Amino acid sequence: MSVARRRLKTLVGAGNVLYASGDADAATGIRRAAALARTAEAEKITGLFTADLLQADPAGLAGGTGSQEPIVALAALSQATSHIGLVATVSTTYHHPYNIARLIGTLDHVSGGRAAWNAVTSSVGEENFGDGTLPDPERRYARATEFVEIVNALLDANDPAASRRTASGSVSVDPRKLGTIDYRGEHFQVQGPLNVPPPPQKRPVLFQAGQSASGVTLGARYAEVVYTSQPTLDEARAFVTELHRQAVDFGRANRLPFVMNSFHSVIGESDADVARRLRDKHERIDYEQGRLKLADMLGGGIDLTELALDRPLPESLLPAVDSVNRRRGRVAIFRGYALQGLTLRELIIRAQDTGHWSVAGTPEQLADAIEERYRAGLVDIVSLHGLGQPDQEDLLLNGLLPELRRRNLIDTDYRGGDLRSNLELPPLQTFTTEDGRQPGGAPEQEWAADFTLPLDVSV
C-alpha cells in the first residue's frame, strides 16, 4: 500500500577540492568542486555529502572517496553556495565529541544553517589511531552512543540568547548563558560548556550510517536520518520495518528517523544504450583488483586470488557475519549474494557498487525504481550519482531529474533557509536527562553511562 508523504529529498556527492600534481594552479580543485556545488544548487538538490575513510587506502579499493577532510571541504563549499545542505561524515571511533561539536557547530554558523554530520563508527584507519587495533562493533557502538549524546547535549545546553551582535558588528558571547553538561560515561567525561554559541539550526542535522544490529539500534534511538545500503526492495522493507519498530519503542514519532539510500545508476538513452554502457563498465573492471575489493566486502582476511572467475565461491570461504569486525551489514549482503550461487565474476561486478541499491536503465526506468521504493515508504532521501561524470552528468541533469520532477517526486525549490526546513524535519525537542532535566543544570549533576537520553521525540 502506498504511503502519502513529503517529497523525496536528494543528495549528491561533494566534489573533491584537492589540488593535483600538474594542475595549472593550486585552486583548480576547489574551483571545480565549487562549480559542481553550484550546479547541484541550481538543480535544487537538497544537500552535498562527503565521505571520510581516515586512511590512505593503499590497495586503491575506494578510489578518491574519502581523500579530503569533510568539514574543511564543506566549509569551503559553503561560501560558493547559499541554500544546499552540507553533510560531513564523522568517525565516532577516532574523533572526540567536544571537538566535533565545535567543528560542526561552526560549520552551521559559516553556512548560515546548512550543516549536518553523518556519524559512523569506522571500519578502517585503526593503524593511524592508538595501538592499531580496531575495536569490536559492540564497543564501537557503545562509544558512538556516548558520542552522540554528548554532542547533542553540548549544543542544547547553550542558551539561544548567549550571543548578540554589537553596535560595531562584532559578536559578544555571555559565558553565563553557556551551560555545563557534566557528562561522565565509560568512554568520555565532558564537563562543558561548548564554547561555540548556538548555531542557526540549534543542532546541525544528525545522519547516521550503520546497518548491523547495533547500528540499527543507534539510528532508531538518536538519528534524524539513517543512511543504509539495501540493494533490493525486500531487504529495504525488512530494514525499514525493524528500524521504525525500534524507533517507536524509543518513543519517537513522525516516522523518524528518515531513511536515506545511495542510488548507484547507469543511465542510458535507450535500452540498447543502457546495454552498451553496462558492457563498457564491465569491460573496464580490473578483475584482479576486483578480487581484493570483493574480499574487502566480505570483511577481509580471505584469499580469492586462485579461484576461477566463472565458478561460485566455496561456502567454506564465507565468514560468519558475527565473526567479522568490519562492516557486518556489508558482509551480510555479499555473503547472501554468494549463497545464491553467483560466480566470482558476478560478485566482483556487484562489488563495484559496494552493496548499494544499483539500477541500470533509461531515465524513465530509473524513475520507476525510485518511485516504487518511495511510494512504498522505504526511502525518504536518495543520493544520486552522475554529477561530475562526463558520460552520465547530462543524462542526470536533463533526463532523470526532470523525470522525477514531472512525477512530482522531488522538490522544485528550497523550502526554507536551513537544512532542517529543506529536509522537512519536525521541530527539535530539547535534549533532556531521564528525569526530564535539561543539561546545564547544577554542577554536581552526574549522568550515568546507561541513562536513557531521548532525542527528537515528537509530542
Secondary structure, 3 states (H helix, E strand, C coil): CCCCCCCEEEEEECCCCCCCCCCCCCCHHHHHHHHHHHHHHHCCCCEEEECCCCCCCCCCCCCCCCCCCHHHHHHHHHCCCCCCEEEEEEECCCCCHHHHHHHHHHHHHHHCCCEEEEEECCCCCHHHCCCCCCCCHHHHHHHHHHHHHHHHHHHHHCCHHHEEECCCCCEEECHHHCCCCCEECCCCEECCCCCCCCCCCCCCEEEEECCCHHHHHHHHHHCCEEEECCCCHHHHHHHHHHHHHHHHHCCCCCCCCEEEEEEEEEECCCHHHHHHHHHHHHHCCCHHHHHHHHHHHCCCCCCCCCCCCCCECCHHHCCCHHHCCCCHHHHHHHHHHHHCCCEHHHHHHHHCCCCCEEEEECHHHHHHHHHHHHHCCCCCEEEECCCCCCCCHHHHHHHHHHHHHHCCCECCCCCCCCHHHHHCCCCCCCCCCCCCCCCCCCCCCCECCCCCCCCCCCC
